[in-house]
Amino acid sequence: MTDRTLPRDLLAQLIRHLRRRGVDYADVRCEHLLHESLVAEEGRVASISLSESAGVGVRVLVKGSWGFASTPHLTRARLWQAAHQAIELARASATVNRQPRPLTPVLPATARHASRFAIDPFTVPLAKKLDYLLWANTALLGPDAVKRATSHLDFFKKRKLFVSTEGAAIDQRIVESGAGLEVVVQHGADVQNRSYPNSHHGALAQAGFEYVKQLDLVGGAKTAQREALELLRAKPPRAGQTTIILDPTQVVMQLHESCGHPTELDRALGQELSYAGGSFMTPEHLGRLRYGSDQVTIVADATIPGGVGSFGFDDEGVPAQRVELIHQGKFVGYLNSRESAARIGLSASGGAMRAESWAVPPLVRMTNVNLEPGRATLEELCRGVKHGYLLSTNKSWSIDDRRLNFQFTTEIGWEIVDGKLGAIVKNPLYTGITPQFWGRCTGVGRREDWRLWGVPNCAKGEPMQLMHVGHGGSYARFDGVAIAPAK
Amino acid sequence: MIGATRLVNELARVVKRTRTDGISVCAHARTRRVFRFAYDAIHQGLAQEGVSVTVKVLADGRTGVASTDALDAASLTRCVATAREIARHWPPPDQLPALPVAYRLRTTQDYVPATARSTAADGAAALKRLFHLCKGAGAALAGSLVTGEDEFAVVNSTGVACYAGSTVAGAKLVTMYRQLSGYASGVTRHVKDLHLEQLLERSLRQSLHAKEPATVPLGAYEVILEPEAVAELISWMGYTAFGAKHLQERTSFLAGRMGEQVMDPQVTIYDDGNDPAALRLPFDFEGTPKQRVVLVDRGTAAGVVYDTTYGARFGEASTGHAMPADEVDGPLPLHLGMAPGATGRAELIRRCRRGLLIPRFHYVNGLLNPREALMTGLTREGTFLIEDGKVTRPVRTLRFTQSMLEAFGRVLGISRERELVADPSQELGCAVAPTVHLAAFHFTGRSEQ
């Protein structure tokens, strides 16, 4: 199957078949996915690969219980078999479940949605992509201390048809482009690394090849190499309680772990307990919990052009929305689904059901979870800080099974002395408790410094699904944070 | 289940009809049936089937890789054409390593028809029984129950034709009672060996403890790490230190230390893809038979694993640890083991004057400083204080920040009993681990609201 030959008629017949089988509800997703990956290491091409995937996922609700089955075989017999398996699973679950699972209503849409791009990356000659990739990679090389130089380009194209027994018929096309690089340097026992433009696979956006050209990988490579070498000579931070400013690259991970995941309503209802745990933001706290200072407003916005968490409709046909999670420090909303929203008495889904591919059922996932900008420049945020640190680019991450105690290290930091940025520091580690930490947010940077990032590897579910999610943020300042050298 | 003959023949046809300097075709087919449940309701019932085929083409000193998830002739032809096109654009490297030659392996000894035949109704009935038992104990239950089949095959133009078929069954059970949670997991090839009621009993023992969880001071504690906790730590070592790429990049804690004492002499860590106690797979994604590789030998830095690419760079033969051709992390150990000791698990606890019993960790991250194997992570359900050789009371969640070279540098005992640890919903990666008693483990934070 290619994206031009999606079996629309077969899917329509399958929906009719499911109606005849007497399901309470069913939806069918047919997807065609392309991923091109180019990697260079040490001035040479290390890997070029193109992967293609296509198949159908059938989700049914029978007697108030869910069943899901998927197949890559797009024949009538195998699709009907998948439908039968899904119904069997739902019926089996219904012998256990005592409570039915009602869904919030949604207007069945007949719609098309396409992400914006100027240059289709899959039409750009491979030679041109390799030139750019190797040029950037070579810029990382030179000094003997460089032990690894990696650069990569990634391009994704997804075509998705969604049909449901309620009458929805939605056709979506998403194109994503991304790039990044990393240099690892060593002197004696000290090994340091710097990434550009961000760690966690660089930068990724719903965009075309024009996006990676704008990233200036070559300029970024030179900066990354220089900073990595400086880190070998740098001192670690002083341990203690101090003021830290996170730059937008680290705000990404802080949002992801301490706000995005705990506001997933399925997690808050216990549905991830056997894998990555639960959430301290349980439904009784909704509208009551003081999550952060009044500087903190966090939204889940699936409507932002360019965000890898954006779409026209989620994977149960709910239109993309902008949902406030935290309003001026107060916990006001969840990422949710039709079922989970109904369970806590909400009248409508916030539209956050997303599946990695046709092979797996949708889960409540982050869309683009963003810290709304404030008004301060970086200079203004630094002003008045007697001694503190500006921290950039996530290196390690860990948070407990209720999303309270977190610990992050970043690739690099800069000392702040008497309101001015000073020397580079290496191996900075900071830790905190989520609501206490966000409660100590004393300033958020201006819109001009706000940037939207893509994270391509958000893990959740069994079988594990890796989702592309977005995070936007500017600089953010926090007082009284525990910082130490990672050693 | 596609079957050995059909899967190998399909790949062989692709190899035969492709005129090029070399071609290797690797396939992984799988099915999974997964129930997930929380608070006495099943919220996910899933059945999936899929196949992934990766084609690597060698032509004029260049290589191209493409993959598809279909086995039909048209898809495979398109996949080969894509790989050839990619190879055409590849700048020629100095020298490509040769494809492995003429290994022919075929095994279905780990394929258990009873596991493959288990139905949705079987799974639901088993869960209904667990819910009933749990309710009787006054506790709530969450978790997952998995069965599935895996088939791996590699065929290449230099005579390799390998196939392995297997099944897997596993469960994770979290029980909750008031403020306490318990946890138990199991994984096996034969669904009949998955003793769900024993797992439930183990989890309930933790969550039904009479005492409330205690807040203990931060600092260094003796710890008794049970197999799942040990497995997670050595798996992170595998990911950051035991592959040849990590050695080349000097990020491995073994780099520059081969032959030196890096851990306590009681510690031996190895990788063995043929270990019947593991979820074994006798060949890698290039079709090279897996060798047993000792990584840490009685505390001494001993070795890393290789594929053909990194073997050629180091002047070593591949040890059979190649990953799929479209991955760039280099060779990795997927069947780790820690050698058993001579002491019973119960005796390890009896010998501990004051320490923590830890069944598993949560969210370990080993990227803080891989050269020193510095890791952080948290305790989770089932962590208990040990006082005077007795398990006395549950302990609230703690964060550790610890160099594993230091922690495994002072070992007070290793159990003779070992357990297989793996996530049955994933197809790759497992460890066979004992319970380990360490002299000092540093706890640097706690979870509190």
Interface residues (C-beta under 8 A of the other chain):
Chain A: M1 S37 V39 E41 R44 V45 A46 S47 I48 S49 L50 S51 E52 S53 A54 G55 S65 W66 G67 F68 A69 S70 T71 P72 A82 Q85 A86 E88 L89 A90 R91 A92 S93 T95 V96 N97 R98 Q99 R101 L126 A127 L130 L134 K147 R148 T150 V184 Q186 A189 D190 V191 D266 L269 G270 Q271 L273 S274 Y275 A276 G277 F280 A359 V360 P361 K395 S396 W397 S398 I399 D400 D401 R402 L404 N405 Q407 T409 N427 L429 T431 I433 P435 E462 P463 M464 A486 K487
Chain B: R32 R33 V34 F35 R36 F37 A38 Y39 D40 A41 I42 H43 Q44 G45 L46 A47 Q48 E49 G50 V51 G64 V65 A66 S67 T68 D69 A70 S75 R78 C79 T82 E85 I86 H89 W90 P91 P93 T119 A120 A121 G123 A124 A125 L127 K128 F131 A142 G143 S144 V146 K172 L173 V174 Q248 E249 R250 T251 A325 D326 E327 V328 H362 Y363 V364 N365 G366 L367 L368 N369 P370 R371 E372 L374 T376 G377 L378 R380 T397 R399 T401 D423 S425 Q426 T444 G445 R446 S447 E448 Q449
